[in-house]
Amino acid sequence: MRRVRRWAATGVLAALVCGLAACSDAATGPAAATAAADPPPVTAQAEAPQPARSGDGVTTSADVFGPECDRLPQGEAPGSPAATSAQPVAGAIAANPLLTTLAGAVDAVPGLADALDTQEGVTVFAPADPAFDALRTQLGDQRFETLLDSPNELDALLSSHVVPRRHTAADLVAAGRVTQLAGGTVRIGGTAAAPTPTDGAGAIATVLCGNIPTANATVFVIDKVLVPAG
């Protein structure tokens, strides 16, 4: 069964980090990124989510919070928190109307959706569509399209948004920092009602809709694309 692979950022991603962090010299080599140990793959149907408890990272639709949550489908409609709670994370992302660009990026990396879906428990910081629009503006159209057309670079960038352990918002804030699948860290400030992830370049993100349940992940829709330290 497929497991989440080891990612390493090179080329466009290294240049992207320098560009967003205002580096004085262009990046010329691969960024050091070592994957955390892979959790074991899912081997059976996920159990029905239980109410959020400190430490287990599992949430329900009742735990969802944030200013953009009202843009999600409601009730049992496809893409609603109630519906995604039974879906593996890649399918839940694809059904979320706030995450169309992210869903396309995941599909553009061969095997990534399957790899994410076979994990027993992860946390995903999911950039909303306007976050990718802002990244396009920062990088320029040509550089942004080069990133989207480079599966290895895109894979490395997306891995900076995955934590190989499941967390609620309260867990994230209590931890203060979490390790990315690529080996870097995301610092967490704020409160359980308004956590603020900070990436390796020092950019602070706002949670637009958090504690979204899926069968194997807890998802936080954020307003920025996280980049590793440059």
PyMOL commands that set and color helices and strands:
alter all, ss='L'
color gray80, all
select helices_A, chain A and resi 12-21+61-63+69-71+81-84+89-95+100-108+112-117+129-139+141-148+151-159+169-175
alter helices_A, ss='H'
color red, helices_A
select strands_A, chain A and resi 122-127+162-163+177-179+185-191+194-198+207-213+217-222
alter strands_A, ss='S'
color yellow, strands_A
deselect
rebuild
show_as cartoon
